[in-house]
Amino acid sequence: MYKEKIKITSIDVDNNFELKLSSLFKIMQEVASNHVESLNVGHYDLLKHNLLWVVIRIEVKIYKAIKLDDIITVTTHPGEQKSFIFPRYFQIYDKKGELLVNVSSMWAVIDKDTRKVVLRPQSIKAVKAESNKNDLPLPLKVNIGEVSPVDERVVRYSNVDINGHLNNTQYVEFIVDTHDLDFYKHHRLCRININYDKEIKFGDKVTILSNKEGKEIIVGKVDGENRFSAEIEYEER
């Protein structure tokens, strides 16, 4: 079990003094990156074999808001590899040991040039699977249904990451920006399940669609093709 202690700073929070969803994703990404680096299967290790890590699906449950100046402990561990899927779990606790956030995710390895999934990469050393009694089930496929356009975004330089595509934290910003400040004064996101269906690249024009009824569904399309989908739940403050 890998863990890090992190203090939440002003750059991490919104105008409610609560941790932004994109900041939460950035924290998890960095902690996961530090962990795989320590296991010798990090970014530079994979690049030697022309490979990259990518996240396929992630589900986040937020039980209690994380706030400015909070000191949190982020733990992460790998699950049992299934074919080309590498499960990874996160739990975030406050200083009293209360579980604040629970996360399950599915990762894969792709070829840097072809961008295709590598089924059983020999360069990935066997990593011992771990478990935690709090582990969430792996994320399911999002059922989309009827959606309508609500926004449009263009991928710029600041949106692109070391893999040369839209970073997973930026997808989150596209999603939460479909609501305004007043909405977030009265609602708090408590669950999100994101399916990353196909990468989004620099210059792509992303059409954001939503149903805004029941469990909220957000879909991102490029040239009419689904690139990501998300199911979101909010609770009233």
N, C-alpha and C positions, 0 to 999 in steps of 0.2 A: 504494500500500500504506500503510494507516494503522497506526500502532503507538503503544503506551503502555507505560511501565514501571510496575510495581505491586509494592509490598512487601506480603507476606502478614502480617496481624496476628492477634492472639489471637482476635478476634471472628470470623475467617474459618475457623477450624479446629475439628476435633472432638477427642475425648479421645485420639486417636492422634497428635495434633499435625499432622494432615494436612488439607489444604483440603477443606472440605465440598463436596459436589456442588452444593448450592444456592448456596454462595458463588461457585463457579466460574461458574454460570449468571448470577449477579448481575454478576460482573466482565465477562463477555462482553456482557451486555445494556447495561452502561454504556459500554463501549468502542464498541459498534455505534452507540449513541445519539449519542456524541460525534462519530463519523465522519459519520453522516448529517446532523447539525447543521452540520458544516463544509462539507457539499455542498449546503446549503440545501434539504434534503428531510427535515428533522427533524420532531419532534412538533408544534412550533408552526407550522411551514411547512405541514404537512398539515392542521392544524386550520382554517387559513384557508379550506380547501376542504371542510371537514366530513369529513375523512378520517383514518384511523388506520392505523399499521403493526401487523400481527400476525404471529406466527410460526406456521407450519403444521406443519413437521416439523424435527427436529434430531437429528443423530447425533454422538455424542461418543466418541472413543477416547482413553483415558488410558494412556500408555505408562509413565509414571513418576510417583509421587506428588509433589505439590507440598506443601511443609511450612512450618511457622511460620518467619517471618523470611526466607523465600526472596524473592529479587527476580526477578520474571519479566517477560518482554517479551511482550505480547499484540499480535498482528498480525491485521488483518481486511481483507477486500476483497470487493467485489461480483463476482458472476459474470454471465454473459450472461443477460439477461432472457428468459424463455420464457412467452409468453402473459401470464397474470396472476401468474406466479411470479418472484420476485426472489431468486435464490440469494445466499447470503453465506457466506464461509468464514473460519475462525479457525485460527491456529496459535499455540501458546504455547511459549516457549523459556526455558531457564534462562540464567544469566549467561555460561555457556560456549557457548551457541548450540545446545545439545541440544534436540531436539523432545520436549516433554513431553506435549502434548495437541494433538489434531487434530480439527477440527469442520467439518461441513458443515450448512447449514440452508437452509430454504425459507421465504420471507416473502411476504406479500400485503398489499394495501391494501384496507380495508373502509370502507364508508360509516358514519359515526359513529351515525346514527339507525337505519338499516335493518339494520345489522350484516352486510350482504351484501358479497361480494367485488366490487370494481370491476375489471373486466377489463383495461382499458387506461387508467389514470388520466392524463389530459392534464397534470395539475398536477405530475406527477413528471418532472423534467427528466432528459434522457438522461444516465445515469451510465456512465462508461467502465468496461467489464468488465475485470477483471484475472485473472491466474492465478498459481498457485504450483505447483511440481512436486509438492508434498506434498498438494495438494487431494484430499480424499476425494470419492468419488462422492456424488451427492445422496441423501438418505435414502429408503429404500423404505417401502412400506406394511407395517405390523406384522401378521403373521398370528396371530390371537388363539387359536383353538382352545378347548379346555375350560378354564374358570376357575371358581373358587369364592370366595365372600365371605371376606375376611380382616380388614376394618376398615371404619370409617365415619367420615367427617369432615363437619363443617358449616363453610361458608365464612363467616368473620367479618370484621369491619372491617379487621383487620391483614393479611388475605390479599388485599385488593382493591387494584389499582394505578391508575395515572392513566387507563387506558382503561375503568375501572369494572368490571373483571372479575378473576377469579383470575389472578394473575401467573404467568408460565411458571416462575418459580423456585419458586413454591409447589407446583406440580404435582410437582416434583422432591422436595420435602419429604414429600408424601403417599406417594410411591413408596418412598423410602429408609426411611421409618418402618415399613414392613411387616416389617423385621427389627430385632432388639434389639442391645444393646451387645456381647454376647458374640459374635454373628455377625460383627460388624465388627472384632472383635479378631483374627479368623482369616481374614477375607476382605476383599478390596479390589475395589471396582467398577472394571472396566477398559473397559466399553463400555455405552452406552445409546443407544437409538433411540426417540424419542418422537414420536408422531403426535398433534397437537392437533386433534381432530375437530370440536369445537364448544365455544364458550366456556362457562365456568362462572361463575355470578354470585353476588353476595352473598345469603346465606340458603339457597343450594342445599345439600341433603344429598347428599354424594358417597359412594357405596358403592364400596369398593376391592376388587377381585377379583384372584386370582393362580392360577397353575398350580403354581409352585414345583417344576417338574420340567424337566430339560434347560435350555435357554435360558429363563430366567425371563420370564414375561409378566405384566405388571400392567395392569389395565383399571380405569378410573374411569367409573362410571355415575351418571346423575341421572335418577330416575324411570324406570329400566330402559333408558335410552338411553345408548349409548357417547359419552363426552365426550373421553376420551383413552385411548391405549394405548401401552405401552412394552415393548420387548424389552431385557433387561439381562443382561450377562455379568459374572461375578465370577472372580477368581483367588485362590488361597490365598496367605496371607502367608508 
